[in-house]
């Protein structure tokens, strides 16, 4: 069933602010991921129910179809040392189509870096590995990025696997020194159980709560899973700085296989619920299904920005984490659940001491 929410015309970015005590920002995942809390939001009743993620199979209905994002996060944060002695942090975003050894990257600090400068990679057994600055470019967010040469093409992914850190968002604090206390743990934990297609520089975090046990129980309850791929880019963290209507989202690559499209379209024809797991899965569904029918796609791109007033064609329900104030992700959730109900749900989650953001708890919107 097609649904539409109220337009954004009466809303401003200030309407997407909420107060969050810093101690509620989760700095690591729970030891048992499916023990995270789950705030169940009923759009029809306007009600909240406090559950745990492990109860998801009993909360959903037989015949429901979950759509998950199977992108795999690259260990794309690299620490380098300049010959002057300073340290810089690189976040590799994507290889250039013209040369897979050349990558676009964010870097801090960028000041005084010059084309032709060579930096040393910091990490185990990497003393002889060097990265060369080959240029600068402006990203869609208007901020300067650098272009780097990572060396021999066949060594790039070996390098990332050897010394790369998980590209955690800035609100998760890590020291990034040497091996780092959390490096191996984060490389393991900042992946979903569905991760198979390498290419993301941020995790589709709603999928982090799933365990093999939960997946098995879903199958036992006749709840199916369809996989799509959207390689999450750095633009997912871009704040809305001006107005809701003027904001844009950086293009991201997605794939929907024939099999997944068939599963999703069959569920829609039969009146079964299609439940997007995360904002990335929802954006993929609404991009590939803009006509009302999901069309298979291979390495297509989408810059779909969902805000209040969007007419939802495919997704009937969604599972999502809690997002930052003034973010396009919070705006998307508000478009789906309604602004008033969404902000009330966030206020409820803060009052009940839910854990927020990437390693935090989840919300199911029915």
C-alpha positions in Angstrom: 0.0 0.0 0.0 1.3 3.4 -1.0 1.7 5.8 1.9 2.4 9.5 2.0 3.4 11.7 5.0 2.9 15.4 5.6 5.0 17.8 3.5 8.1 19.4 4.9 6.9 22.9 4.1 5.9 23.7 7.7 9.1 22.1 9.2 12.5 23.6 9.7 15.8 22.0 10.6 15.3 23.2 14.3 12.3 20.8 14.4 14.8 17.9 14.2 16.8 18.8 17.3 16.6 16.8 20.5 18.6 16.7 23.7 20.8 13.7 24.2 23.0 13.2 27.3 26.5 12.3 26.0 26.7 9.1 28.1 23.9 7.6 26.0 26.1 7.5 22.9 27.2 3.9 22.7 31.0 3.5 22.4 31.0 -0.2 21.8 28.3 -2.9 20.9 26.8 -5.2 23.4 28.6 -8.5 23.9 25.4 -10.2 22.7 24.2 -8.0 19.8 20.6 -9.4 19.8 20.2 -8.3 23.5 20.0 -4.6 22.4 16.7 -2.9 23.2 14.0 -2.4 20.7 11.5 0.4 20.8 8.4 -0.7 18.9 6.5 2.2 17.4 2.9 1.7 16.2 2.0 4.4 13.7 -1.7 3.6 13.8 -2.0 3.7 17.6 0.8 6.2 18.2 2.0 3.9 20.9 5.4 2.6 22.1 6.4 -0.8 23.4 9.7 -1.6 25.0 11.2 -4.9 23.9 14.5 -6.6 23.1 15.8 -7.3 19.6 15.9 -11.0 20.3 12.1 -10.8 20.4 11.9 -9.6 16.8 10.8 -13.0 15.4 7.7 -13.1 17.7 6.9 -9.4 17.1 6.7 -9.8 13.3 4.0 -11.7 11.4 4.3 -14.9 9.4 4.8 -13.8 5.7 6.7 -10.6 6.5 9.7 -9.9 4.2 12.7 -8.2 5.7 15.0 -6.4 3.2 18.6 -6.2 4.4 21.7 -4.4 3.1 24.5 -6.9 2.5 27.3 -4.4 1.9 30.6 -5.1 3.6 32.5 -2.3 5.3 36.0 -1.7 4.2 38.8 -1.2 6.8 39.2 2.2 5.2 40.7 4.4 7.9 44.4 4.6 7.5 46.9 6.4 9.9 49.9 8.0 8.2 53.0 9.8 9.3 54.3 12.8 7.5 58.1 13.2 7.1 57.8 16.3 9.2 56.7 14.1 12.0 53.0 15.0 12.0 50.2 12.3 11.9 47.2 12.4 9.6 44.1 10.2 9.4 42.8 9.1 6.0 39.3 7.9 5.3 39.4 6.2 1.9 36.1 6.8 0.2 36.3 5.1 -3.2 38.7 4.2 -6.0 38.8 6.3 -9.1 37.3 4.6 -12.1 40.3 5.5 -14.2 42.8 3.8 -11.8 41.9 1.4 -8.9 45.2 2.3 -7.2 44.1 6.0 -7.0 41.5 6.7 -4.3 39.5 9.7 -3.1 39.9 10.3 0.6 39.0 12.6 3.5 42.0 13.6 5.6 42.5 15.4 8.9 44.4 17.6 9.1 44.5 18.6 5.5 46.4 21.9 6.1 49.8 22.1 4.4 49.5 18.8 2.5 50.8 19.3 -1.0 50.6 17.4 -4.3 53.5 15.0 -4.6 54.0 14.6 -0.8 54.7 11.1 0.3 53.6 9.8 3.7 54.3 6.6 5.6 51.6 4.2 6.6 51.6 3.5 10.3 50.9 -0.1 11.3 52.3 -3.6 11.8 54.9 -4.6 9.1 54.1 -1.6 7.0 57.2 0.5 7.6 58.0 0.4 3.9 54.5 1.2 2.6 54.1 4.8 1.3 51.1 6.7 0.0 51.5 9.7 -2.4 49.2 12.7 -2.5 48.4 13.2 -6.2 45.7 15.9 -6.1 42.8 17.6 -4.5 39.1 17.7 -5.3 35.9 19.2 -3.9 33.3 16.8 -2.6 29.6 17.3 -3.1 29.5 18.6 0.5 31.8 21.5 -0.6 34.7 20.3 1.5 38.2 19.7 0.1 39.2 16.0 -0.4 42.5 14.5 -1.5 43.4 12.0 -4.2 46.0 9.5 -3.2 48.1 6.8 -4.9 48.0 3.7 -2.7 50.7 1.9 -4.7 50.5 -1.4 -6.6 46.9 -2.3 -7.3 47.3 -5.9 -6.1 48.5 -4.6 -2.7 45.7 -2.2 -1.9 43.3 -4.6 -0.2 46.2 -6.4 1.6 47.2 -3.0 2.9 43.7 -2.2 4.2 43.3 -5.6 5.8 46.7 -5.4 7.5 46.6 -1.9 8.9 43.2 -0.4 8.2 40.8 0.5 11.0 37.0 0.3 10.9 35.7 3.6 9.6 33.8 4.4 12.8 31.9 7.7 12.9 33.5 10.5 14.9 31.2 10.2 17.9 32.8 6.8 18.7 36.1 7.6 20.3 39.2 5.6 19.4 42.9 6.5 19.9 44.1 4.9 16.5 47.6 4.3 17.9 49.4 1.4 16.5 47.2 -1.7 16.7 44.8 0.1 18.9 42.9 -1.5 21.7 39.7 -1.8 19.7 41.0 -2.3 16.1 40.4 -6.0 15.7 37.2 -5.9 17.8 35.8 -3.1 15.7 36.7 -4.7 12.4 34.7 -7.7 13.5 31.8 -5.9 15.3 31.3 -3.2 12.7 29.9 -5.7 10.2 26.5 -7.2 9.9 25.9 -11.0 9.6 24.7 -10.3 6.1 27.9 -8.5 5.0 29.3 -10.0 1.7 29.8 -7.2 -0.9 32.8 -5.0 -0.1 32.4 -1.3 -0.7 31.0 0.6 2.3 32.7 3.2 4.4 30.0 3.1 7.1 28.0 0.2 8.3 24.2 -0.2 7.7 23.8 -0.2 11.5 20.3 -1.5 11.8 21.6 -4.8 10.6 24.2 -5.0 13.4 21.6 -6.4 15.8 21.0 -9.6 13.9 22.6 -12.8 15.0 22.5 -16.3 13.4 20.1 -17.3 16.1 17.6 -14.5 15.3 17.9 -15.2 11.6 17.1 -18.9 12.2 14.1 -18.0 14.3 12.8 -15.7 11.7 12.9 -18.5 9.1 11.2 -20.8 11.6 8.4 -18.2 11.8 8.0 -18.0 8.0 9.6 -14.6 7.9 11.8 -14.3 4.8 14.8 -12.1 4.0 15.7 -10.5 0.7 19.2 -8.9 0.2 20.0 -5.7 -1.5 23.3 -3.8 -1.7 23.9 -0.1 -1.1 27.5 0.9 -0.5 27.2 3.4 2.3 29.3 6.5 1.7 30.7 9.3 3.9 27.8 11.5 2.8 25.6 9.5 5.2 27.1 11.7 8.1 26.6 15.0 6.3 24.6 17.3 8.5 21.8 19.5 7.2 23.2 23.0 7.3 20.6 25.2 5.7 17.0 24.2 5.0 15.3 20.8 4.6 14.5 21.5 1.0 18.0 22.7 -0.1 19.8 19.7 1.4 21.3 17.1 -1.0 22.7 13.6 -0.6 25.9 12.3 -2.2 25.3 9.5 -4.8 25.8 5.9 -3.6 25.9 2.7 -5.6 23.3 0.1 -5.2 22.4 -3.3 -6.6 19.1 -5.3 -6.5 19.3 -8.8 -8.0 16.6 -10.4 -10.0 15.9 -12.8 -7.2 15.5 -10.1 -4.6 13.3 -7.9 -6.9 11.1 -11.0 -7.5 10.7 -11.7 -3.7 9.9 -8.1 -2.9 7.4 -7.7 -5.8 5.7 -11.0 -4.9 5.3 -9.8 -1.3 3.7 -6.6 -2.5 1.3 -8.4 -4.8 0.2 -10.8 -2.0 -0.3 -8.0 0.5 2.5 -9.1 2.8 4.6 -6.5 4.6 7.9 -5.4 3.2 10.1 -4.3 6.1 13.2 -2.2 5.3 16.1 -3.0 7.7 17.8 0.4 7.9 17.7 3.7 6.1 20.0 2.4 3.4 17.7 -0.5 2.6 14.7 1.8 2.6 16.4 4.2 0.2 17.4 1.3 -2.1 13.8 0.1 -2.1 12.3 3.5 -2.8 14.9 4.1 -5.6 14.6 0.8 -7.4 10.8 0.8 -6.7 10.0 4.4 -7.7 7.4 3.1 -10.2 5.7 1.0 -7.6 7.5 -2.2 -8.8 11.1 -2.9 -7.8 13.3 -3.0 -10.9 16.5 -5.1 -10.7 19.6 -3.0 -11.0 23.4 -3.6 -11.1 25.7 -0.9 -9.8 23.1 1.8 -10.2 23.4 5.0 -8.3 21.0 6.9 -6.1 21.0 10.3 -4.4 17.4 9.9 -3.1 16.8 12.3 -0.2 13.7 11.2 1.6 11.9 14.0 3.6 8.4 14.6 4.9 6.0 14.5 2.0 7.7 11.5 0.3 5.2 9.1 -1.2 6.4 5.6 -0.1 5.9 3.0 -2.8 7.5 -0.2 -1.4 8.4 -0.1 2.3 5.5 -0.9 4.7 7.6 -0.9 7.9 11.2 -0.2 8.9 13.8 -1.1 11.5 16.4 1.6 12.3 18.9 2.8 14.9 18.6 6.2 16.6 20.2 9.0 14.5 21.8 12.4 15.1 19.9 15.6 15.5 19.5 17.5 12.2 20.6 14.6 10.1 19.1 13.4 6.8 18.6 10.0 8.5 16.4 11.5 11.2 14.5 13.4 8.6 14.0 10.1 6.7 12.6 8.4 9.8 10.3 11.4 10.4 9.1 11.1 6.8 8.2 7.5 7.4 6.7 7.6 10.9 5.5 11.2 11.0 7.5 14.1 12.6 5.5 14.4 15.8 5.5 10.7 16.5 9.2 10.3 15.7 10.3 13.1 18.0 8.1 11.7 20.7 9.7 8.3 20.2 13.2 9.9 20.6 12.1 11.7 23.8 10.8 8.3 25.1 14.1 6.6 24.2 16.1 9.2 26.0 13.9 9.1 29.1 14.2 5.3 29.1 18.0 5.5 28.7 18.3 3.7 25.4 21.8 3.6 23.8 22.1 5.8 20.7 23.8 5.8 17.3 25.8 3.1 15.4 26.5 0.8 18.3 23.3 1.6 20.1 19.7 0.2 20.3 17.0 0.0 17.6 13.5 1.1 16.8 10.9 -0.8 14.8 8.3 1.3 13.1 5.1 -0.6 12.2 
